[in-house]
């Protein structure tokens, strides 16, 4: 196993923080849902990201079973363009409530 340099470690911590931000934002949304653009714009506004492309973070959370896209054909990579809605799943609620833990998400 290789040791991460400081830049890599900062990137890993940033990824965890952004994923956690998304999960917490959804938990505060109406019925645990938000528009992708609401989440992306909040992340940009808070200075966590510079580009509204949050597809890699959404893909991680979707693959983990924490979020779901409400559109029939929405994917993490087209969600911003189509202004899809994301919803916190039961597993996502468990993550927020601390019932389960994921070292890749800083809730």
N, C-alpha and C positions, 0 to 999 in steps of 0.2 A: 504494500500500500504506500502510495507516495504522499509526501507531506505537502499540504497546500501552501503556496506563498501567500503573502498578505493580500494581494489583489484578488486572488481566487477566493480566499476566505471572506473578504468583503462582499464579493458577488454572491456567494452562498448565503450569507446573512441577509443581504438585500432580497434575494429570492424568497427566503423564508418569511421576511417581514411583509413583502407584498402579498404573498399568499394568505398570510394571517389577516392582513387588512381587508382583503376581499371577503374572507369568511366572516369577519366581524361586521363588515358593512351589510352583508346579506342578512345577518342575524337581526339587524336593526331595521331592515326593509319591511315594507308591507307584505305580510304573509311570507316572510323570508325570501322575497324576490326583489330584484332590481334590474333596470336596463343596463346593458353592458356599458353604454356611454356614460351613465351616471357614475359607475364604478371607475371607469378609466379617467373621466374628468376629475373626479375626487382625488385619485392617485396623482395625477399631474398637478392639481392645485395644491396638494400637500407636499409636493416636491419629492415624492418617492420614485417617480418615473418621469422621463422627459417626453416620451412618445406614447400616444394612446394605444399602442399595440400591446395588449396584455394577453395575447393568445397563448404564449408558453406557460403563463401562470394558470390560465383557465384550463389548459390541457392537463396540467399536473393535477389540479383539483378535480377535474372530471374523471380522470383515470383512477384517482383515489376513491371515487364514489362520493365525494363531498358536495358536488354541485351537479345540476342537470340543466340542460338548455330546454326551454319550453317550446321553442319552434321545432317543427317536425324534422327539418333538414338542416338545422343549425349545427355548426361545428365551432370549435375554439378559434379556428383560423378565419372564419367568415363572419363571426358573431358581431364584431364592431361595425362592419360595413352594412349588415342587415339590421343593426340595432336590436339584436335579440335580447330576450329576457333570460336571466339565470336565476335559478332557485336553489336554495340550500336543501339538501336531502336530509333524510333522517340521520344518516351517518355524519353529515356536516353539522347537524344540531348537536350530536353527541360530542363532536370535536370541540365545538364552542363551549359546551357545558363541562368539558373535562372528563367525560366518561371514557373517552378513548384519547390516545395521544399519537401524534405523527411528528417525528423529529424534523420533517421537511416543511412544517407549517408552524410559524411562530404566532400562536393565538394568545 
